[in-house]
Amino acid sequence: MKNRLMACAALALLTVAASAQPLPAYDLLLRGGHVIDPRNRINHVMDVAIKDGKIARVAPGLSPGDAIKIIDARGLYVTPGLIDLHVHVYNGTGEKGSYAGDLSVPPDGFTFRSGVTTVVDAGCAGWRNFEDFKDRIIDRSRTRVLAMLNIVGNGMRGGKWEQDQADMDGEATAKMAQRYPGVVVGIKAAHYNGPEWKPIDEAVIAGTKANLPVMVDFGSDKPERPIYDLLNTKLRPGDIYTHVYSGLRQEQDPASKGPSKGLVDGRGRGVYFDTGTGGGSFKFMLAIPMIKQGFKPDSLSTDLHTGSMNSATKDILNVASKFMTIGMTLNEVIAGMTSNPARQIQREDLGNLSPGAVADVAVISIQKGRFGYTDMLNTKVAGTQRLVAELTIKDGKIVYDLNGLESLPWDAPPGNVKLDSRWTSFPRQDPTLGVTAR
């Protein structure tokens, strides 16, 4: 017993002595990757250093001796953590046929494996049920979940709710949005099938009072509500039109096959255009000629839900790969998933690798080969490259690692287990204590 107590005391002294040693300058160092940070106009091979959950430094030639953990990112692209501007994640209520229920997906199952660290739920909840959504999903997810409030108080629960003009209340929606600043980042009007402008008008009232952008899924195409008027008289600069390549609402000029005059003039006014490809909101017959004529999207998003996760959309990197195949550059698609959506939702603390910014990082490879990309009509384009998430870091800790970039060989000596928790979310086995450190 005496020997055991002496051993414990000695171990305690060693622990105290070790803890007294100054920590290295960085917790994690990503070395030699090609950094693409559109916000800061970086497009070079550089190192990225992380400390205490924040970006510490981005520069070439940082010393590996200054970091607890080093990741070799040579041959890979290092970007800010991706932002998916249009998803549906109000999952778990059990409501059948509802985006406030069974049609939504749990965010953590679909984000980190695609390099996504932040998602914006696009209107599943309105002011009546937002706090349930916040408790059920936002507060319990490791993914950073932000929200656009539906102008319908009951949210996106299906036809009888979404067509109810009496439940479209800009004042109540604005009050709920103002209660949760930075979490509620926009207002959503969607799926309305009538000829009236009320959902748009009320959404703009809410957006104006809460100083937030409005995102519009324009519902059914009605002659009483022309898209030109939506984009040039109803919406404000900074508002967002999603499903831009759906072809369901006169987005394409029938003669030139390029963007309609409404889209061109709307962009000139400062309206943003988002992909929101979804299960039925993207056609190559629009996207290819429009992009060839220079009308590229401001943001790439999935409109992720149970109907799109296994169909043409799949995930954000599949969407980005698709758009690279039809005419966008790598820099453009990265901007469309980082700095551009951050600006649109007024969260410019996200989507960049500035020193002091939250350390959300995606490490991406480009696979070469023969790939096929499809659309809502199940037509296909052939591509030769595909983006793949290799490593995802959120708040300075590794949360996804496809090929074990951070892992030691199974027979290597263990690292400093007590410091590992500073840079990884994965458990570590401490051989000296016989327990798993988390």
N, C-alpha and C positions, 0 to 999 in steps of 0.2 A: 504494500500500500504506500509505504514511504517513498519507494523508488518511482511509483506511478505519479505521486504528487510532485516529486522533484522534476519529472519529465514534463508534466503539464506546466509547471512554473517556468521551465526553460523555454518551452514552446511559446508561452505567453510573452516572455521577454523578447524572443526572436520576432514575434508578430509585432510587438510595439516598436522594436527597432526598425523593422521593415517599413512599418507605416510612417515612421519618422522621416524616411528617405523622401526627397522631393520627387514628385511625379515627373515623368518626361513631358516635354512641351506639348505633345499631341497624344491623344488616345489612339487614333487610327490614321494611317497614311496610305492613300491610294497612289501608287507610283506608276508613272509612265503611260497613263492612259491619254487618249485624245479627248480633251475637255471641250464640250460644246455648251456654252452658257450664253444664249442669245441676249439676255438682259445686259450682260457685261461685255458683249461683243468679243467673247473668247472662243477661239476655234483653233486650238493648238495642242500639241503634246505637252502636258503639264502634270504636276502633282497636286493632290487635294488633301489637305490636312484638316482633321476634325478634333475638337476638344470640347468636352462638357456639353455635347449635344449641338454644338454650333460649328459652322465653318470657321476654321482658324486662319487658313492661308491657302491661296491657289497660286502656285508659281513653279517654274521648273527647278529641278535639282535640290529639292528639300532633303535634308539629311535623314536617312532611315534610323540613325541612332537617337533621333529626337522623338520617336513614337513607340508606344507600347506594342502596337500591332501594325504590320505592313502587309498590304495586299498588292500583288503584282497585277497591274491593270494594262500591261503592254498589249497592244493589238486590240484593245477594247475601247469603247466610247464611254466617257463619264459625263453625265448630264445631271441637272437638278432632278429631284424626284418628280415623277410625272403627275400631272393634274388631269383627271377625266372630268370635263365640265358638265357632262350630261349622263347621269346614271339613275337607276331606280333601286333603292336599297331599303325600303321600309318593309322589311321581311319579318315574318314571325307572328303576325296577328292572327293568322289562320283564316283570313277572309278570302273566300274563293273568287277568282276572276277579278282581282283588285290589285292595283299597284301599291295600295296600302295593305298588302297581304301577299298572296301566293304568287303574283306575277313579279314581285321584286326578288332580288338575290341578296344573300348576306355579304356585306362588303369584303370582309377579310378573306373570303375564299377566292376572290377574283382580282385583288389589287396587287399585292407585293410580288406575286409571280409574274406580273407584267410591268414591273418597274413603277407602278402607281403608288404614291403615298397619300394623295388627297383626291377625294371624289366630291362632286356636288350633286346631291339628290335633286332632281329636276321636277319638283312639284308633287311628290307623292302625298305630302301632308299639307293641309291648310291650317288656318289659325285655330280651328277647333281641335285638331288632333296632333298638332306639332309637338306638344310637350310629351305626349306618349311616344312619338317617334324619337324624340331626343333621349328619353329615358331608355327606350328599348334598343335603340341602335347607336345613336351618336355617342352617348356616354359609355357604351360598353365595347366599342370597336377599337381595335388597335390602329386601323386606318383612320386618317383624319377625315371625318365626314362633315361636310358643310351642306347647306340646304337653300334651295329656292322655295319660298312658300307659294303654294297654289292660291290663286285668287278665289277659288272655291273653298269655302270654309271647311268642308269635309274632305278636301283633297281629291286625289285621283282614284276614286273608289268605283268608277264605272259610270255608265250612261245616266242613270236617274239622278246621280249627284252632280256629275260634271256638266249637265245641261240645265241645272237649276239656277236661273238668273237671280233668284231671291237670295241665294247663298254666296253671291259674288260681292264681296264687301271690301272696298279699298281701305276704309278707315280701320276696320278691325284687323285686317291683314298687316297694315303698317304698324299698328300698336304691338302686335306680336313680334314683328321683325325687330322693332326697336328694343324689345325686352332682351333680345339675344344678339347684340351686335357682334359682327365677326363670325358668327356661326350661321345666322341667316344672311346670305350674301346676295339674294336676288328674289324677284317675284316671277312666278310662272303663270302664263295663260296657255291653256292647252285643250285640244280635243273638242272644242265647241263646234256644233254642227248647224247652228242657226244663222240667220242673216244679220243678226244684231251685232253691234260693236261693244256691247256692255262688258264682256270679259276683258277686252283690251283696254277700254276706258277706265275700268276699276283697277286693273293692274297698274296702269300708269299713275293713277291717283296714289296707290300704295307705294310705288317706286319713288314718286316725287316726295311724298311725306317722309319716307324712311331713307331717302338718298341712296337708293339701290337700283341696279339695272333690272329691266324686265326682259325675260326670255319668252319668246312666243313660238309655240307649235300651233300653226294657224288653223288646225282642224279641217273641216270640209271647205272646199273651194266654193264660194258663193259670189255671184255677180254683184250683190249688194255690198260685199266687202272686198274690193279688189286689192291685190297685193301691193299695187302702186301706192294706194292711199295708206295702207298699213305702214309701209316703210318710209313714207315721205310726208305724212301729215299726222299720224297717230303716235308712232314711236319717237323716242328722243335720241339724240346722239349718245352712244354708249349702251343702248339697248341691243338685244341679241336676237337674231332670227335663226332658229335651228332647223334641221332637216333641209338645208339649202339645196341639196342635189336630189330631192325626192321626186320632183316633177309632178307633184300632186296639186300644186297651187299656183301654176303659171310662173314658175321660176325661170323658165327658159324661153328665149325669143324663138318663135316658131320658124322664122325665116333664116336667121343667122346661126341658130343653134347655140348661140352664146347666151350670156345672162340677159334677162329681160330688162327693160328700161327701169322698172321699179327697183331691181337689185342694184343696177349701176348708180342710179340717183340716190338710193338709200345709202350705199357705201360712201358716196360723196358727202352725205350729211353726217356720217360718223356712226351709222349702224354697223354692228359686227355680225359676221356670218359664221355659223357653227355647223359641223357636219351632222352630228347626231344620227349616225347611219342606221342603228336599230335593226329591227327585223323587216321593216318595210319602208325605209326612208332613204334609200340610196340607189341610184341607177347610173351605170356607166354611160348610158346614152346622153345623160346630162353632164356628168362630171368631166368626161374626157374633152368634149368640145368647149365647155366653159373654161376649164383650166388651160387649154391650148390658147384661148383668147385672153388669158391673164386673170380670170376671176377665180382666185384661189381662196380657200377658207381662211378665216382668221384663227379658228381653233378647231382641233380635231377632238371628237368625242365619240363615245360608243352608243349612247342610249342603251346601256346595258340592262337587260332584264331576261326573264326566262325564255322569251321568244327570240332573243338575239344572241345569247351566249354560245349557242351551238350552231347558229346559221351563218350568214355571210359576215357578220360583224366579228364575232368571237371575243376579241379583246382589243385594247387600245393599240398594241404594237402591230396587230394584224391590220387595223385601220391605217396606221402610219405606213406600213409596208405597201399596202394597196395604193395609197396616194403617192408614194415614191415611184411606184410602177407606172402611174399615169401622168407623171410630170412634175411632182414636187421634189425639192432637194432634201437631203438629210437635215440640213440646217433649218429649213422651213418647217418640216414636220416636228422637229424638236421644239422649235419656238411655239408651234401650235399646241403643244402638250405641256408647256412650262410657262414662259414669261407672258405669252399672249392671254391664256385663260386667267392667270393671276391678275393681270391688269383689268380684264373684263369684270371680275368679281371684286375688284378693289382690295385684293389681298396680295399686294406686291411684296410683302414679307416672304411669300412663297415663290417657288418657280425660279430660283436663282441660286448661285453659289458665291454670293458676296460675303466677305468676312463679317462674322457676326450673325449671318442668316441661319435659320434653323437648318441643321445638317440632314436634309432629305436629299438622297442621291440615288440615281439609277446607273448601273454599269451594264452596258448593252453591247452585244456582239452582232455582227452582220453575217448571216449565213449565206453562202453562195450555192446555187443549185437551180432546180426547176420547181417553181411554185405556181399555184393557181389561186386567184382571188376572185370572189364572186360578189354578186349584188342581189337586190331584192327580187329580181326576175330570174335568178339563178343563171345569169350569163356570166362569162368568165373572161379575165385577162390573164395572160401568162407573164410571170415575173422571174427574175434571176436572183433576187435577194430577199431576205427576210430578217427583220429585227427580232432579237431574242433577249430577254432580260436575264443577265447572268447573276447579278447581285443587286439587292435593294437595301438601302439604309434609310431608316426613319428616326429622326431625333438623335442622330449620331450613333445608332446601334444597328447592326446587321439584322435584318428581319427575314431575308430570303437569300439563298445561295444555291444556285442551280447545280454547279459543278464543284462545290467545296473549295472555292477560291480561298476562303479563310481558314480552312481546316488543316491541321497537321496530319502527316501520315500516321497510320494507326500504331506503328511501332516506334514513333519518335518520342523523345523525352517530353513530358508535359511542360506547358508554358506556365506563366505566373497566373494561376487560377484566380487568385484574389483580385487581380486587375482586369481579368477578362470581361467582367460585367460592365466595364466602362465602354466597351466597343461592340459587344454582341448581345443579342437577346437569347441566344441558344445556351442550353445547360452545358456545364463543364464538369468532368469527373475529377475530383481532387484525390489523388492516390494517397496523400499523407493522412487524410481524414477519413477516407472510405465513404464519402458522401458526394452527392451531386450538388455542385454550386450553381446557383441561378442568378 
